[in-house]
Amino acid sequence: MKPILFVMPIVQLAVLAYTADFTVKNINIFIQDQDKSTISQGLINKIDASDNFVLTQVSYSDFDGIEAMQSNNVDVILSIPQNFSKDMNTNSHTIVSITADAINGTKAGISINYLQNIISDYIKEYAAQKGMVNTKAGIEIVKRDWFNPMLNYKYFMVPGILVLLVTMIALFLSGMNIVREKEIGTIEQLNVTPIKKYQFIIGKLLPFLIIGLIEFTIGIGVALLWFKVPFVGSVLLMYLFTTVYLVLILGMGMLISTITDTQQQALFLSWFFSVIFILMSGLFTPVESMPIWAQKITLFNPIMYYTEVIRLVMLKGSTFSSISFHFIVISSSAVVINILAMLNYRKTT
Amino acid sequence: MEKETVIEVKNLTKAYGAFKAVNDISFEVYKGEIFGFLGANGAGKTTAIKMLTGIITSTSGDGSVAGYNINKQRDKLKENIGYMSQKFSLYEDLTLMENVEFYGGIYGLSKKQIIDKATLMLDRLHMNHIKDTLISDIPLGWKQKIAFSVAIIHDPKIVFLDEPTSGVDPITRRQFWDLIYQAVEDGITVFVTTHYMDEAEYCDRISMMVDGEIYAIGSLQYLLNKYDSKTMDEVFIKIARG
């Protein structure tokens, strides 16, 4: 336990300072270029060169960015109209449209702002280059926020806070449990009984799973009735995922409980992991804005997966196929962690 | 009559680094007897009992309890023994009845068996009126009697009692020993540790442990004669002083 006492603040400062960053980076952009001109290509190059945007695809045909956004690969769609270059040169009215995935309202707002700045910069540069007098070409930028049209911050945060609630309760209840029995001595009585390890772990897990699901239900109720957060996707799918997720978190708590000797140690470890997991989950700051190495760490963060899934299913109506990767990761980790907890629970020392 | 051995221990040792908590002890316990495992605090009684019940592994030596090897057949062994630890082991936040149901369930008793056992037990203890009381609200002496009854709920061959009467008043201690005699009548062998030397007089055979080693073993009369003493207190002091 002692090394952790000193390693913990170092790890938290070193890692979290980079990840709890409110600037938005690595915004995936899909550009639909119907103009297919050197002028529109110039704009695309300028966007591509920006630090904030990652150009995922340029399409010259019909409007097929929607699908990409639906499947969560694209954050912003920029649509350049057919007469863009002509209108630029003649200074006539033209409409450029930006569509943002506004589940994360803050991120959508910032992305649109960045994009607006890049476009107006480009227009100014182009006008100056051509020696045009009127630098304010008749370009109108139309923006749309999808999935959360009112940019309601609560839509984004309430499911996230629900994630916190469910996670903390599950982790702390199970983390404190076995170690508490070690403290009061009942574990010794259990250890002289012929109880099997898996029976013991299941016996510990089930009541907390039920409590966790009840908490989740209350949380969803408050989200829907009080905060009026829409529930677009399948409720059943959400419960299925939550169950698997809870089994994983409870297994982690159990593992903590088996490797510690006092509730104090268990509490300490639980906090250590939850602070890191929470701040690196994309709950408050987008994972995409984190440095690449930190993004790789988040791949081991269960809260990251659950946060994504709850937002996708509740707000976007995603189906099983869109979250199947999350499901596989969480369910296989749940199996591994619980087996570890089982092996680590020793009836004989 | 040939005595049937239910506990057999050979050269059992438990070392923590250089310190030997239990040092090379050997003894036998026969079916149906009350075996008193005596010694001062820190003599190694609890460590020995934990090896016999399969909670800790031995450093060297071997033994069998109820016919099962203490290192290789722990699960079978645990089905056949009862254990009441020094640390209080009932769940304080469950009622008397809930504790009985819980432990009965772990030992694989059916619902009917549990009810039958509970009825008999509450009757013997005269505790029918508190069966739905939380254990935390029950006085210590009573709790010890409940803990003992729960430890033998599955009719084990042997019950291990680790300082069962410490901190209990003399009357309750006497009543506790009545329960032990009752268990012996029911065919259970009793292995009991204590540091109350007067309780040794209730035992059929006694072993005296000092600093991890067994110094003497035999019936009360044998020990009194051997150490030329009138009470177990005297025997204890003579052995402890070397």
Interface residues (C-beta under 8 A of the other chain):
Chain A: I184 G185 T186 E188 Q189 L190 N191 V192 T193 P194 I195 K196 K347 T348 T349
Chain B: T53 G54 I55 I56 T57 R74 D75 K76 K78 E79 I81 Y83 S85 K87 F88 S89 L90 Y91 E92 Y103 I106 Y107 G108
